[in-house]
């Protein structure tokens, strides 16, 4: 695809616009909803208690509502994660981003982690809801990241995702390349955390990311509009 022209819509369909900030106000929430409507983003990511409101606000638009499960540390009991996932879907969530059991990965308890992911994935897939597994890669070494990719794929996950955006570090190109190389093509890669510019999005796209999580949607897509008008929006060489 090197050198191929992109469109603003191509970029927007990669964007999961984040409305997870813990101090988010009602006006900021409404502004975010209008933003995803304006650009027709792939999804909007909201806190679990905002799912019903987001679903109602986006009714008829075709824009999916995503939410998080056991955010941000993945340290709850598996049964609680399943309950949280079911409740989110009852409220209309169409994507689930679950945090894996970070400390269990670090400790090497991979069987536990795989089963923890599997039951949430099974709950999601029973209702045709894709599940993304958030690693929080800033806490993991390369071997642990590779292991988490293999575990997530065996458990049936649809995506592997770098970060919550609330750890001490976000995504990096090196980690995304490692994650892409550690999963088969049926598992997609989603970086999040620290992605603020269109050039970063294009770099992550080139590295194999199919979706990105960001709060900087307006800046990214406004720049895409400008470059499209100039005929300069294209794949990186």
C-alpha positions in Angstrom: 0.0 0.0 0.0 3.1 2.2 0.0 2.3 5.6 -1.5 -1.4 5.0 -1.8 -3.8 7.8 -1.1 -5.8 7.7 2.1 -9.0 9.5 2.9 -10.1 11.2 6.1 -12.6 8.4 6.4 -9.8 5.8 6.3 -8.2 7.4 9.3 -11.5 8.0 11.2 -12.3 4.3 10.8 -9.1 3.6 12.8 -10.0 5.8 15.7 -11.5 4.8 19.0 -12.1 8.1 20.6 -11.5 8.0 24.4 -13.9 9.5 26.9 -12.4 7.7 29.9 -10.8 10.6 31.7 -11.9 10.3 35.4 -12.7 14.0 35.7 -14.7 14.1 32.4 -17.6 16.6 32.6 -21.0 16.3 31.0 -20.2 19.1 28.5 -17.0 17.3 27.6 -18.8 14.1 27.1 -21.3 15.7 24.8 -18.5 17.4 22.9 -16.8 14.0 22.4 -20.0 12.4 21.1 -20.5 15.2 18.6 -16.9 14.8 17.5 -17.3 11.1 16.7 -20.5 11.9 14.9 -18.8 14.6 12.9 -16.0 12.4 11.7 -17.8 9.0 11.9 -15.1 7.4 14.0 -15.0 3.7 14.4 -16.0 3.7 18.0 -16.2 5.9 21.1 -14.7 4.5 24.4 -16.7 5.4 27.5 -16.7 4.4 31.1 -19.1 1.6 32.0 -21.6 4.0 33.7 -21.7 6.1 30.5 -22.5 3.3 28.2 -26.3 3.8 28.2 -26.0 7.5 27.6 -23.5 7.0 24.7 -25.7 4.3 23.1 -28.7 6.6 23.2 -26.7 9.6 21.8 -25.3 7.5 18.9 -28.5 5.6 18.0 -28.8 5.3 14.3 -25.3 6.5 13.5 -23.7 3.1 13.1 -20.9 4.3 15.5 -20.1 1.6 18.0 -19.9 2.2 21.8 -16.9 0.5 23.5 -16.2 0.2 27.2 -13.6 -1.2 29.5 -13.6 -4.3 31.7 -11.6 -4.4 35.0 -9.9 -1.1 34.1 -7.1 -0.2 34.7 -5.3 -3.0 36.5 -7.0 -6.2 35.6 -6.8 -7.4 39.2 -10.4 -8.4 39.9 -11.7 -12.0 40.1 -12.6 -13.6 36.8 -16.2 -14.0 37.8 -16.4 -10.2 38.4 -14.9 -9.5 35.0 -17.5 -11.7 33.3 -20.3 -10.0 35.2 -18.9 -6.6 34.3 -18.8 -7.6 30.6 -22.3 -9.0 30.7 -23.7 -5.8 32.3 -21.9 -3.6 29.7 -23.4 -5.6 26.9 -26.8 -5.5 28.5 -26.4 -1.7 28.4 -25.5 -1.7 24.7 -21.7 -1.9 24.6 -20.6 -3.3 21.2 -16.9 -3.6 22.0 -15.2 -4.7 25.2 -11.6 -3.8 26.1 -10.5 -5.9 29.0 -7.3 -5.5 31.0 -5.5 -8.7 31.4 -4.3 -9.9 34.9 -1.1 -7.9 34.7 0.5 -9.2 37.9 -0.2 -12.7 36.9 1.6 -12.2 33.6 4.6 -10.8 35.5 4.5 -13.7 37.9 4.4 -16.2 35.0 1.0 -17.6 35.8 0.1 -18.0 32.2 -2.6 -20.6 32.6 -4.5 -18.4 34.9 -4.2 -15.4 32.5 -5.4 -17.5 29.5 -8.5 -18.8 31.3 -9.2 -15.3 32.7 -9.3 -13.9 29.1 -11.1 -16.9 27.6 -14.2 -16.6 29.7 -14.6 -12.9 28.9 -14.0 -13.6 25.2 -16.6 -16.4 25.3 -19.1 -14.1 26.9 -18.5 -11.4 24.3 -18.5 -13.7 21.3 -21.8 -15.3 22.5 -23.3 -11.9 21.7 -21.2 -11.1 18.7 -19.1 -8.5 20.6 -15.4 -8.4 19.9 -13.0 -8.4 22.8 -9.7 -6.5 23.0 -7.1 -7.4 25.6 -5.1 -4.6 27.1 -1.6 -5.5 28.2 -0.2 -2.3 29.8 3.1 -3.1 28.1 5.1 -0.5 30.1 5.0 -3.1 32.9 6.1 -6.0 30.7 9.3 -7.1 29.1 9.5 -8.3 25.5 9.2 -12.0 26.5 6.1 -11.3 28.6 4.6 -9.2 25.8 5.1 -12.1 23.3 3.6 -14.6 25.9 0.6 -12.3 26.4 0.1 -12.2 22.6 0.1 -16.0 22.4 -2.1 -16.4 25.4 -4.6 -13.8 24.1 -4.8 -15.5 20.7 -5.3 -19.0 22.2 -8.1 -17.5 24.3 -9.8 -16.2 21.2 -9.2 -12.5 21.6 -10.0 -10.3 18.6 -7.4 -7.6 19.4 -4.3 -7.1 21.5 -3.9 -3.6 22.8 -0.9 -1.9 24.3 -2.0 0.3 27.1 -4.8 1.8 29.2 -3.4 5.3 28.8 -3.2 5.5 32.6 0.0 3.6 33.3 3.4 5.2 33.5 4.0 4.7 29.8 1.9 4.4 26.6 2.4 2.7 23.3 5.6 2.6 21.2 6.2 1.6 17.7 8.7 -1.0 18.8 6.1 -2.7 21.0 3.4 -2.6 18.3 5.8 -4.2 15.8 6.5 -6.9 18.4 2.9 -7.5 19.1 2.1 -7.6 15.4 4.8 -10.2 14.8 3.7 -12.3 17.8 0.1 -12.8 16.6 -1.4 -14.3 13.5 -3.3 -12.0 11.1 -6.6 -12.9 12.7 -5.7 -11.0 15.8 -5.6 -7.2 15.3 -3.3 -4.8 17.1 -4.5 -1.6 18.8 -2.0 0.9 20.3 -3.2 3.5 22.7 -1.7 6.0 25.1 0.3 9.0 23.9 -1.0 9.1 20.3 -1.6 12.7 19.5 -0.7 13.4 15.9 -1.6 12.2 12.4 2.0 11.3 11.7 2.0 9.0 14.7 -1.2 7.3 13.5 0.3 6.8 10.1 3.5 5.3 11.7 1.4 2.9 13.7 -0.7 2.0 10.7 2.5 1.2 8.8 3.6 -0.9 11.8 0.5 -3.0 11.6 -2.1 -1.3 13.8 -5.6 -1.4 12.5 -7.2 0.8 15.3 -5.8 3.4 17.7 -7.1 4.7 21.0 -6.7 8.4 21.5 -8.1 11.6 23.1 -6.5 13.7 20.4 -9.1 12.8 17.7 -9.9 16.4 16.8 -6.2 17.4 16.2 -5.5 14.1 14.2 -8.6 14.3 12.0 -8.4 18.1 11.4 -4.9 17.5 10.1 -6.1 14.7 8.0 -8.8 17.0 6.5 -6.1 19.6 5.7 -3.8 17.1 4.1 -6.6 15.6 2.1 -7.5 19.0 0.7 -3.8 19.4 -0.3 -3.6 16.0 -1.8 -1.0 15.0 0.7 -2.8 12.3 2.8 -1.2 9.0 1.9 0.4 5.8 3.2 3.9 6.2 4.6 6.7 4.8 2.3 
